[in-house]
Amino acid sequence: MLAVADSDSYLKWAACLLGNLPPGGTAELVVVRTPIAPSPEQIAAAVGGLEPPPVVSARSVRRLAERMRPDVVLVACTGPVVDVLVADVLGDLRPRPVFVSGLPGISVPATEKAWLFRSGCDLFVVHSEREVAEFSEIAGRLGGGGAVGLARLPFLRSDVVAGGGNRVVFATQAKVPRERQDRERILLALAELARLRPELDVVVKLRALEDERQTHNERHHYQRLWREMGEPGRVEFAAGSMHDQLERAAGFVTVSSTAVLEAIALGVPSLVLEDFGVSAEMINLVFEGSGLLGTLDDLAKGGFRAASPEWCEANYFHPPAHNDWAGRLAGLVAGGSRVPARSLLDGPEHAAARRRARLRVEVHPSMLRAGYRAKRRMRRYRISAVFRRSRRG
């Protein structure tokens, strides 16, 4: 298997998924160079104790695939990058590998956009029976794509229980809440908890440092906000491994983060904030009925709780026997005469979007100004070419 990731969250997912593969295979993991490629520190945190994968260009991914001739390519990337890699960069490999993609965290409600971008893949991996049902409905309605497979989120470890530490961990989410004042309210509630419970270490677990990129842009970075607020209390900030933080946690809180599932798996009492709404836009709709929803007042008082066992079984903690992604993958690899998945984005109406996405995998942040100059040169070339054609009539 060749696995290609493009951001911190997808890299963590890919590394963990490869670690859960059946024995006997070999795997190579790389990061494709895009504007959201993780920093060396983010890469180290994502892969744990494994050898950090190299960050390479899309052209190098192609050359590696030609040398490896992989049976499977795991495209662990954001949607537009998945589409470009499968359709353009790797699509004409012979023999054609099985293309696998998926989503690295909570995917409720399922979206048509996620399916469209990955409809060129033969297997789409999700992590709860609810997600399988919702994406299967979209697949049946829109067509295209391949099978939908079920896997337990690979970083939900059931063999470890947290030791009952003295810290409360707040897991940030880049997209929500969106407004600055809402984020300030969270920080003030954390500071109040630290004041009322001085025996606790209150830690804001960052997805990325201020100068690092992540899967989604973060408009109001928590650490920068804290400085601008005058640091009104005793709150710490940390990057690195979420698992390391949770092993020493007495409580966990978030607005919306897959890390709450890690906390549940480790037996850490948790809280999902509902002050800003419970909706698809807030990416917390899935927690209805979990028993974890609470308020900033609950946070300030340390009101953490355990998740409902019934909710857990229906959402991400299904019995291991229900996982079928590895069996589906083995069947696809064995079926040499299979019909490849059909991308719903093939066609002239999507050509412009694909060109924009292609730039995403060809331009590194350090080359953006060079890319801008190249774009201007190309524009001048096109104008002069049109002029020459008009002169010729």
Phi, psi and chi 1 to 4 in degrees:
 res  aa     phi    psi   chi1   chi2   chi3   chi4
   1 MET       -  138.0  178.4 -176.9  -74.8      -
   2 LEU  -108.1  125.0  169.7   62.3      -      -
   3 ALA  -113.6  132.5      -      -      -      -
   4 VAL  -124.4  123.5 -174.4      -      -      -
   5 ALA  -118.3  159.3      -      -      -      -
   6 ASP  -128.0   -6.1   72.4  -19.4      -      -
   7 SER  -152.0  174.2   67.1      -      -      -
   8 ASP   -62.6  -46.6   58.6  -34.9      -      -
   9 SER   -69.8  -39.0   56.5      -      -      -
  10 TYR   -69.5  -33.4  -81.7   95.6      -      -
  11 LEU   -65.5  -45.1  175.6   59.1      -      -
  12 LYS   -58.8  -45.0  178.9  179.8  178.4 -179.8
  13 TRP   -61.5  -46.3  178.1   68.4      -      -
  14 ALA   -63.4  -44.6      -      -      -      -
  15 ALA   -61.7  -43.0      -      -      -      -
  16 CYS   -68.8  -39.8  -68.1      -      -      -
  17 LEU   -63.7  -41.6 -158.2   65.6      -      -
  18 LEU   -62.7  -35.4  -67.1 -179.6      -      -
  19 GLY   -67.4  -19.2      -      -      -      -
  20 ASN  -100.8    8.9  -70.6  -11.8      -      -
  21 LEU   -69.3  151.5  -78.8  173.3      -      -
  22 PRO   -59.2  149.9  -21.0   31.4      -      -
  23 PRO   -65.8  157.2   23.0  -32.2      -      -
  24 GLY   109.3  -17.5      -      -      -      -
  25 GLY   -99.7  173.4      -      -      -      -
  26 THR  -125.5  152.2   58.7      -      -      -
  27 ALA  -141.5  146.0      -      -      -      -
  28 GLU  -124.1  131.1 -176.0   90.1   15.6      -
  29 LEU  -118.5  130.4  175.7   60.4      -      -
  30 VAL  -136.2  160.0  -61.7      -      -      -
  31 VAL  -109.3  125.5  175.9      -      -      -
  32 VAL   -82.8  137.7   64.3      -      -      -
  33 ARG   -74.5  116.6 -174.5  176.0  -65.8  126.9
  34 THR  -140.5  172.9   71.5      -      -      -
  35 PRO   -61.1  -18.3  -27.5   36.2      -      -
  36 ILE  -107.0   17.7   60.4  170.2      -      -
  37 ALA   -58.9  138.1      -      -      -      -
  38 PRO   -70.1  155.3   23.7  -31.9      -      -
  39 SER   -74.5  166.2   68.6      -      -      -
  40 PRO   -55.3  -37.1  -27.9   35.5      -      -
  41 GLU   -67.8  -40.9  -67.5   76.7   15.7      -
  42 GLN   -65.8  -38.1  -72.7  174.1  -59.6      -
  43 ILE   -62.6  -46.3  -70.0  173.9      -      -
  44 ALA   -61.0  -41.5      -      -      -      -
  45 ALA   -67.1  -35.8      -      -      -      -
  46 ALA   -71.0  -36.3      -      -      -      -
  47 VAL   -98.1   -0.1  -58.7      -      -      -
  48 GLY    65.2 -129.4      -      -      -      -
  49 GLY   -87.4    4.9      -      -      -      -
  50 LEU   -75.7  163.2  -59.6  177.5      -      -
  51 GLU   -63.2  125.4 -179.4   75.3   19.4      -
  52 PRO   -61.0  131.5  -21.8   32.5      -      -
  53 PRO   -74.3  153.4   27.9  -34.6      -      -
  54 PRO   -75.2  155.2   28.3  -34.7      -      -
  55 VAL  -100.7  119.1  179.5      -      -      -
  56 VAL  -131.3  164.4  -59.5      -      -      -
  57 SER   -77.4  164.7   66.2      -      -      -
  58 ALA   -60.9  -35.3      -      -      -      -
  59 ARG   -64.0  -38.7 -175.5  175.9  -61.7  178.6
  60 SER   -68.5  -34.3  -64.2      -      -      -
  61 VAL   -60.1  -43.2  171.2      -      -      -
  62 ARG   -62.1  -46.7  168.6   68.5 -171.2 -145.6
  63 ARG   -63.0  -39.6  -72.5 -162.4  -68.7  -97.1
  64 LEU   -62.7  -42.2  177.5   58.9      -      -
  65 ALA   -64.2  -37.5      -      -      -      -
  66 GLU   -65.3  -36.7  -71.0  172.9  -16.9      -
  67 ARG   -72.8  -42.9  -69.5 -162.9  -55.2  -89.0
  68 MET   -74.0  -35.8  -78.7 -176.1   65.6      -
  69 ARG    49.3   60.7  -64.7  169.4   61.6   87.8
  70 PRO   -70.7  150.1   28.0  -35.9      -      -
  71 ASP   -71.9  -33.8  -60.7  -58.2      -      -
  72 VAL  -134.6  139.4  178.8      -      -      -
  73 VAL  -119.0  116.6  176.0      -      -      -
  74 LEU   -89.9  113.7  171.8   62.3      -      -
  75 VAL  -100.2   88.2 -164.7      -      -      -
  76 ALA   -94.9   75.9      -      -      -      -
  77 CYS  -142.5  166.2  -58.8      -      -      -
  78 THR   -63.1  156.7   47.9      -      -      -
  79 GLY   -52.0  -53.9      -      -      -      -
  80 PRO   -60.2  -34.8  -24.3   34.3      -      -
  81 VAL   -70.8  -38.5  177.0      -      -      -
  82 VAL   -55.9  -49.3  171.2      -      -      -
  83 ASP   -60.7  -45.5  178.3   59.6      -      -
  84 VAL   -67.1  -43.0  166.1      -      -      -
  85 LEU   -62.7  -43.6  -70.9  176.4      -      -
  86 VAL   -74.8  -40.9  173.2      -      -      -
  87 ALA   -80.4  -39.6      -      -      -      -
  88 ASP  -108.3  -54.3  -71.5   -8.4      -      -
  89 VAL   -73.5  -42.2  178.6      -      -      -
  90 LEU  -118.0   -0.8  -56.6  172.3      -      -
  91 GLY   -64.5  -27.7      -      -      -      -
  92 ASP  -101.9   18.0   61.1  -12.5      -      -
  93 LEU   -60.6  141.2  -72.4  172.6      -      -
  94 ARG  -132.0  124.3  -66.2  -65.4  178.8  -90.6
  95 PRO   -69.0  150.3   25.0  -33.8      -      -
  96 ARG   -71.3  125.8 -177.8 -173.4 -174.2  -84.2
  97 PRO   -75.7  166.4   27.9  -33.8      -      -
  98 VAL   -78.0  125.0  173.7      -      -      -
  99 PHE   -95.8  126.5  -72.6  107.1      -      -
 100 VAL  -121.3  137.3 -179.2      -      -      -
 101 SER  -140.1 -173.6 -169.1      -      -      -
 102 GLY   170.8 -171.7      -      -      -      -
 103 LEU  -122.6  139.0  -62.2  167.3      -      -
 104 PRO   -87.0    2.8   32.1  -35.2      -      -
 105 GLY  -156.2 -145.9      -      -      -      -
 106 ILE   -70.6  129.1  -65.9  168.3      -      -
 107 SER  -130.8   41.0  -53.0      -      -      -
 108 VAL  -116.0  126.3  172.5      -      -      -
 109 PRO   -78.9  153.1   27.9  -34.2      -      -
 110 ALA   -65.0  146.3      -      -      -      -
 111 THR  -121.5  147.3   65.3      -      -      -
 112 GLU   -63.1  -36.2  -67.1 -177.0   -2.3      -
 113 LYS   -60.3  -43.9 -170.4  174.5  179.7 -178.9
 114 ALA   -60.8  -39.6      -      -      -      -
 115 TRP   -70.3  -43.3  178.2 -103.0      -      -
 116 LEU   -58.1  -48.7  -72.6  170.6      -      -
 117 PHE   -64.7  -26.8  -81.6  127.0      -      -
 118 ARG  -107.9   14.0  -64.2  165.8  178.5   84.1
 119 SER   -72.4  -10.3   57.2      -      -      -
 120 GLY   -84.7    0.1      -      -      -      -
 121 CYS   -96.3  148.1  -64.7      -      -      -
 122 ASP   -81.7  -21.0  -54.6  -70.4      -      -
 123 LEU  -142.6  131.2 -179.2   61.3      -      -
 124 PHE  -117.3  115.7 -177.9   70.3      -      -
 125 VAL   -99.8  125.3  179.8      -      -      -
 126 VAL  -127.8 -178.6  -67.6      -      -      -
 127 HIS  -131.0   13.2  -57.1  -71.2      -      -
 128 SER  -149.2  157.5   76.3      -      -      -
 129 GLU   -66.1  -28.9  -66.5  176.9  -23.9      -
 130 ARG   -64.8  -43.6  178.3  176.5  175.8  179.7
 131 GLU   -64.9  -39.7  -69.4  178.0   -5.2      -
 132 VAL   -58.6  -45.9  169.9      -      -      -
 133 ALA   -64.2  -43.1      -      -      -      -
 134 GLU   -69.5  -42.4  -69.2 -170.3    9.3      -
 135 PHE   -72.8  -31.3  -84.5  108.6      -      -
 136 SER   -65.0  -36.3  -64.5      -      -      -
 137 GLU   -64.9  -43.4 -173.5  -81.9  -32.4      -
 138 ILE   -63.5  -43.2  -70.5  175.0      -      -
 139 ALA   -61.6  -42.4      -      -      -      -
 140 GLY   -65.2  -32.3      -      -      -      -
 141 ARG   -81.4  -41.8  179.7  158.9   41.5   84.7
 142 LEU   -92.5  -27.0  -61.4 -176.2      -      -
 143 GLY    81.1 -168.3      -      -      -      -
 144 GLY    69.9  179.2      -      -      -      -
 145 GLY    70.5 -174.1      -      -      -      -
 146 GLY  -121.2 -142.5      -      -      -      -
 147 ALA   -80.9  156.6      -      -      -      -
 148 VAL  -107.1  119.7  180.0      -      -      -
 149 GLY  -111.4  152.0      -      -      -      -
 150 LEU  -107.3  130.2  176.3   62.9      -      -
 151 ALA  -137.6  147.1      -      -      -      -
 152 ARG   -71.6  141.2 -179.0  157.9  170.2  161.8
 153 LEU   -51.0  122.3  -84.7  165.6      -      -
 154 PRO   -67.4  -17.5   21.1  -31.3      -      -
 155 PHE   -97.5   10.2   40.1   80.4      -      -
 156 LEU   -87.5   93.7  -61.7 -173.0      -      -
 157 ARG   -86.3  128.4  -63.4 -179.9   58.5 -178.2
 158 SER  -100.5   -0.7   57.4      -      -      -
 159 ASP   -99.1    3.5   58.5  -28.3      -      -
 160 VAL  -130.7  139.1  178.2      -      -      -
 161 VAL  -122.7  135.9  176.7      -      -      -
 162 ALA   -60.6  148.1      -      -      -      -
 163 GLY   -85.2    6.5      -      -      -      -
 164 GLY    72.8   65.7      -      -      -      -
 165 GLY   -83.5 -159.6      -      -      -      -
 166 ASN  -121.8   21.3   69.9  -31.2      -      -
 167 ARG  -119.1  150.6   65.4 -179.7   50.4 -167.5
 168 VAL  -109.1  127.6  168.6      -      -      -
 169 VAL  -109.9  122.7  179.5      -      -      -
 170 PHE  -102.1  119.5  168.7   63.6      -      -
 171 ALA   -93.4  119.5      -      -      -      -
 172 THR   -75.9  160.2   64.1      -      -      -
 173 GLN  -133.6  129.6 -141.3  -78.1   -1.8      -
 174 ALA   -63.8  -35.8      -      -      -      -
 175 LYS   -90.8  -31.5  -64.4  171.0   70.2  175.0
 176 VAL  -134.2  150.2  -63.7      -      -      -
 177 PRO   -67.9  152.3   26.9  -33.3      -      -
 178 ARG   -81.2  -37.2 -179.2  176.2  174.9   80.1
 179 GLU   -79.9  143.3  -60.0  -57.1  -36.4      -
 180 ARG   -58.7  -44.8  176.1 -169.2  177.9  109.4
 181 GLN   -64.6  -31.5   58.8  -93.6   29.5      -
 182 ASP   -67.0  -40.1  -67.9  -23.3      -      -
 183 ARG   -68.2  -36.5  -65.7 -177.0  169.5 -135.0
 184 GLU   -64.0  -38.0  -70.1  177.5  -12.6      -
 185 ARG   -61.2  -39.1  -71.1  172.4   61.2 -163.2
 186 ILE   -63.7  -46.1  -66.8  170.7      -      -
 187 LEU   -61.7  -39.4  -70.6  170.7      -      -
 188 LEU   -66.9  -37.2  -69.7  173.0      -      -
 189 ALA   -66.5  -37.3      -      -      -      -
 190 LEU   -65.8  -41.0  -69.4  168.2      -      -
 191 ALA   -64.3  -37.4      -      -      -      -
 192 GLU   -66.0  -40.4  179.3   65.6    5.5      -
 193 LEU   -60.0  -44.2  172.8   62.5      -      -
 194 ALA   -62.9  -33.3      -      -      -      -
 195 ARG   -71.3  -43.1 -174.0 -174.3   69.6   81.4
 196 LEU   -74.9  -28.7  -66.0  174.1      -      -
 197 ARG  -124.1   74.2  -59.4  -78.9  -58.9  -84.4
 198 PRO   -63.0  -16.9   20.3  -31.3      -      -
 199 GLU   -75.5  -10.5   75.6  -82.7   10.0      -
 200 LEU   -97.2  142.4  -66.8  175.3      -      -
 201 ASP   -93.9  118.6  -66.7  -28.5      -      -
 202 VAL   -98.6  120.0  178.0      -      -      -
 203 VAL  -122.6  127.3  177.9      -      -      -
 204 VAL   -91.4  110.0  176.3      -      -      -
 205 LYS   -86.4  110.1  168.9   60.5  179.2   68.2
 206 LEU   -83.3  143.9  -55.7  168.5      -      -
 207 ARG   -74.5  -31.2  -70.4  -64.1  -53.8  -88.9
 208 ALA  -157.4  150.8      -      -      -      -
 209 LEU   -69.8  168.4  -60.6  174.6      -      -
 210 GLU   -57.2  -35.6  -71.1 -179.0   69.7      -
 211 ASP   -96.0   10.8   58.0  -13.3      -      -
 212 GLU  -106.4  152.0  -67.1  178.2  -38.6      -
 213 ARG   -92.1  158.0  -61.9  -57.4  -59.1  -95.3
 214 GLN  -142.6  178.4   48.2 -174.4  -45.2      -
 215 THR   -56.4  -41.9  -54.5      -      -      -
 216 HIS  -119.9  145.6  -56.3  -71.3      -      -
 217 ASN   -67.7  139.9  -72.5  -33.1      -      -
 218 GLU  -110.4  111.7 -172.1  162.4   20.0      -
 219 ARG   -70.4  -44.0 -150.1  168.9  144.6 -150.2
 220 HIS  -121.7   94.8  -58.3  -65.4      -      -
 221 HIS   -69.1  132.5 -166.2  -83.2      -      -
 222 TYR   -61.5  -39.8  -79.8   94.4      -      -
 223 GLN   -68.6  -37.1 -166.4  168.1   18.4      -
 224 ARG   -67.3  -40.7 -176.8  172.7   64.9 -110.6
 225 LEU   -59.8  -42.8  -81.8 -178.5      -      -
 226 TRP   -60.2  -42.4 -176.2 -112.0      -      -
 227 ARG   -64.2  -44.4  -74.2 -160.1  -48.9  -88.4
 228 GLU   -67.0  -25.4  -67.3  172.1   -3.5      -
 229 MET   -80.7   -4.3  -68.3  167.0   64.5      -
 230 GLY    83.9   18.6      -      -      -      -
 231 GLU    49.6   66.8  -58.3 -175.5    4.0      -
 232 PRO   -82.6   53.7   31.9  -34.9      -      -
 233 GLY   153.3 -170.1      -      -      -      -
 234 ARG  -107.2   91.0 -178.3  175.3   57.1   84.0
 235 VAL  -133.6  135.7  173.7      -      -      -
 236 GLU  -102.4  158.0  -58.2  172.8   26.4      -
 237 PHE  -125.2  139.6  -67.9   82.0      -      -
 238 ALA  -146.8  145.0      -      -      -      -
 239 ALA  -109.7 -162.4      -      -      -      -
 240 GLY    90.7 -151.6      -      -      -      -
 241 SER   -78.9  127.4  165.7      -      -      -
 242 MET   -66.3  -37.5  174.2   61.3   76.3      -
 243 HIS   -60.5  -40.5 -174.0   80.3      -      -
 244 ASP   -62.1  -38.5  -69.2  -13.8      -      -
 245 GLN   -67.1  -43.3  -66.1  -68.5  -25.1      -
 246 LEU   -69.8  -29.2  -70.7  174.1      -      -
 247 GLU   -62.7  -21.2  -78.3 -170.0  -40.9      -
 248 ARG  -113.3   21.2  -65.1  171.7  -78.8  171.0
 249 ALA   -98.5  139.3      -      -      -      -
 250 ALA   -98.0  -16.7      -      -      -      -
 251 GLY  -160.6  157.0      -      -      -      -
 252 PHE  -138.2  142.6  172.7   86.7      -      -
 253 VAL  -143.9  148.0   59.0      -      -      -
 254 THR  -159.0  165.0 -171.3      -      -      -
 255 VAL   -88.7  -43.8  175.4      -      -      -
 256 SER  -166.9  115.2  171.7      -      -      -
 257 SER  -160.7  141.4  171.3      -      -      -
 258 THR   -60.7  -21.5  -54.3      -      -      -
 259 ALA   -60.9  -23.6      -      -      -      -
 260 VAL   -62.5  -30.3   71.7      -      -      -
 261 LEU   -69.8  -37.3  -56.4  177.0      -      -
 262 GLU   -61.8  -40.9  -66.2 -174.5   67.9      -
 263 ALA   -63.7  -43.0      -      -      -      -
 264 ILE   -60.3  -44.8  -66.4  169.8      -      -
 265 ALA   -61.3  -31.9      -      -      -      -
 266 LEU   -89.9   -0.8  -68.9  168.6      -      -
 267 GLY    77.0   24.5      -      -      -      -
 268 VAL   -89.6  122.2  177.4      -      -      -
 269 PRO   -56.1  139.2  -22.6   33.3      -      -
 270 SER  -135.6  169.9  -59.8      -      -      -
 271 LEU  -149.8  130.8 -174.9   65.4      -      -
 272 VAL  -112.7  117.0  176.9      -      -      -
 273 LEU   -72.5  130.0  -62.7  173.3      -      -
 274 GLU  -111.2    6.6   61.1 -179.6  -13.1      -
 275 ASP   -60.3  -26.5  -58.1   74.9      -      -
 276 PHE  -102.6   11.0  -43.1  106.3      -      -
 277 GLY   106.8  157.8      -      -      -      -
 278 VAL  -122.5  107.0  177.9      -      -      -
 279 SER  -162.1  171.6   64.4      -      -      -
 280 ALA   -63.2  -36.4      -      -      -      -
 281 GLU   -64.4  -33.4  -69.5   72.4   25.3      -
 282 MET   -87.3   -0.7  -67.6  -56.2  -61.7      -
 283 ILE    56.7   33.8  -32.1  175.0      -      -
 284 ASN  -131.6   11.4   59.2    1.9      -      -
 285 LEU   -57.5  -34.2 -164.5   62.2      -      -
 286 VAL   -62.4  -21.6   69.9      -      -      -
 287 PHE   -85.2    0.3  -65.8  109.4      -      -
 288 GLU   -60.8  130.4  -73.7 -175.2  -35.8      -
 289 GLY    83.9    1.5      -      -      -      -
 290 SER   -81.9  -19.2   67.0      -      -      -
 291 GLY    81.7    3.3      -      -      -      -
 292 LEU  -100.7  -13.3  -62.5  178.2      -      -
 293 LEU   -68.7  135.4  -68.1  172.0      -      -
 294 GLY  -159.7 -172.0      -      -      -      -
 295 THR  -118.2  173.2   65.9      -      -      -
 296 LEU   -63.5  -31.5  -71.6  166.7      -      -
 297 ASP   -63.7  -41.4  -72.7  -20.9      -      -
 298 ASP   -60.1  -41.2  -66.0  -35.9      -      -
 299 LEU   -62.2  -47.9  169.5   59.1      -      -
 300 ALA   -60.3  -28.0      -      -      -      -
 301 LYS   -94.6   -0.2  -61.8  169.7 -173.8  172.5
 302 GLY    74.5   34.5      -      -      -      -
 303 GLY   -85.3   67.1      -      -      -      -
 304 PHE   -87.4  157.7  -54.7  101.6      -      -
 305 ARG  -150.0  171.1   63.6  -79.2  -51.8 -103.0
 306 ALA   -93.6  151.1      -      -      -      -
 307 ALA   -78.1  151.3      -      -      -      -
 308 SER   -65.3  129.7  155.6      -      -      -
 309 PRO   -59.6  -37.0  -23.1   33.3      -      -
 310 GLU   -65.7  -41.3  -65.4   76.7   18.4      -
 311 TRP   -64.3  -41.8  179.9   88.7      -      -
 312 CYS   -58.0  -44.6  -72.6      -      -      -
 313 GLU   -66.4  -34.1 -175.0  165.7  -20.8      -
 314 ALA   -80.3  -18.9      -      -      -      -
 315 ASN  -133.0   95.0  -64.7  -84.1      -      -
 316 TYR    81.5  -11.7  -51.5  103.2      -      -
 317 PHE  -120.1   40.0  -66.0   92.0      -      -
 318 HIS   -68.7  161.4   52.0  -89.4      -      -
 319 PRO   -60.2  140.5  -23.2   33.1      -      -
 320 PRO   -54.9  -30.4  -25.0   33.2      -      -
 321 ALA   -63.6  -18.4      -      -      -      -
 322 HIS   -80.9  -14.4  -67.9 -167.9      -      -
 323 ASN   -67.4  125.5  -66.6  -30.5      -      -
 324 ASP  -125.9    3.5   63.3   -2.0      -      -
 325 TRP   -65.4  -39.4   80.5  -80.6      -      -
 326 ALA   -66.1  -40.4      -      -      -      -
 327 GLY   -65.1  -41.6      -      -      -      -
 328 ARG   -63.2  -40.1  -71.7 -178.9  179.4  -85.4
 329 LEU   -64.4  -45.0  179.2   58.4      -      -
 330 ALA   -60.0  -39.5      -      -      -      -
 331 GLY   -65.1  -38.9      -      -      -      -
 332 LEU   -67.0  -40.3  -72.2  166.8      -      -
 333 VAL   -65.8  -39.9  171.1      -      -      -
 334 ALA   -72.0  -28.6      -      -      -      -
 335 GLY   -82.6   80.9      -      -      -      -
 336 GLY   -61.0  -26.1      -      -      -      -
 337 SER   -99.9   22.1   58.8      -      -      -
 338 ARG   -64.1  156.0   67.9 -176.2 -177.1  -80.8
 339 VAL   -88.0  122.7  177.0      -      -      -
 340 PRO   -62.0  152.4  -18.3   30.4      -      -
 341 ALA   -61.1  148.1      -      -      -      -
 342 ARG  -105.2  121.6  178.3  179.7   64.7   85.4
 343 SER   -76.3  134.6  173.7      -      -      -
 344 LEU   -76.7   -7.0  -62.9  172.5      -      -
 345 LEU   -97.0    2.2  -61.8 -179.3      -      -
 346 ASP   -71.2  132.1  -70.6  -19.5      -      -
 347 GLY   136.5  155.2      -      -      -      -
 348 PRO   -63.2  -26.7   19.9  -30.9      -      -
 349 GLU   -68.2  -16.8   66.1  -87.4   25.9      -
 350 HIS  -107.8    5.5  -59.7  -67.6      -      -
 351 ALA   -63.2  -41.3      -      -      -      -
 352 ALA   -65.8  -41.0      -      -      -      -
 353 ALA   -64.2  -37.7      -      -      -      -
 354 ARG   -68.1  -35.4  -86.6 -172.0  170.0  161.9
 355 ARG   -63.1  -42.2  -79.1 -164.5  -62.6  -87.9
 356 ARG   -64.0  -41.3  -70.7 -167.0  -63.7  -89.0
 357 ALA   -67.7  -32.2      -      -      -      -
 358 ARG   -64.2  -37.7 -164.1  176.6  -62.1  120.0
 359 LEU   -60.7  -33.1  -75.8  173.3      -      -
 360 ARG   -62.5  -32.8 -170.9  174.6  178.8   83.1
 361 VAL   -96.6    0.2  -59.8      -      -      -
 362 GLU  -109.6  -16.3  -69.7  174.3   -8.7      -
 363 VAL  -112.0  121.5  179.9      -      -      -
 364 HIS   -90.5  148.9 -174.9 -100.6      -      -
 365 PRO   -49.8  -39.0  -29.1   34.3      -      -
 366 SER   -70.1  -13.1   64.6      -      -      -
 367 MET  -106.2    7.6  -62.3  166.5   60.4      -
 368 LEU   -61.0  -42.3  -75.3  176.0      -      -
 369 ARG   -67.3  -38.3  -67.3 -160.0   62.9   79.6
 370 ALA   -63.8  -38.5      -      -      -      -
 371 GLY   -64.0  -37.7      -      -      -      -
 372 TYR   -63.8  -42.9  172.9   72.3      -      -
 373 ARG   -64.3  -40.7  -70.6 -166.9  -64.2  -90.6
 374 ALA   -62.8  -37.1      -      -      -      -
 375 LYS   -64.1  -42.0 -158.5  171.0  176.9 -178.6
 376 ARG   -64.3  -40.6  -70.1 -168.8   62.7 -178.1
 377 ARG   -61.8  -42.7  -74.8 -163.2  -59.6  -89.3
 378 MET   -63.3  -39.0 -179.4   59.4   72.7      -
 379 ARG   -63.2  -44.8 -176.1  170.6  177.9  -90.3
 380 ARG   -61.8  -38.7  -73.6 -162.4  -62.0  -91.4
 381 TYR   -63.0  -43.6  167.9   77.8      -      -
 382 ARG   -65.2  -40.6  -73.7  173.0  178.5  158.5
 383 ILE   -62.3  -45.1  -69.3  171.2      -      -
 384 SER   -66.8  -33.8   62.5      -      -      -
 385 ALA   -66.5  -41.4      -      -      -      -
 386 VAL   -62.2  -41.3  169.5      -      -      -
 387 PHE   -61.8  -43.0  177.6   73.4      -      -
 388 ARG   -63.8  -40.8  -72.8 -164.5  -58.9  -88.4
 389 ARG   -64.0  -38.5  -75.2 -161.4  -61.7  -88.6
 390 SER   -68.0  -33.7   65.9      -      -      -
 391 ARG   -65.7  -34.1  -71.5  -76.6  -63.7  -91.9
 392 ARG   -80.2   -8.2  -69.9 -163.4  -63.2  -92.6
 393 GLY    83.3      -      -      -      -      -
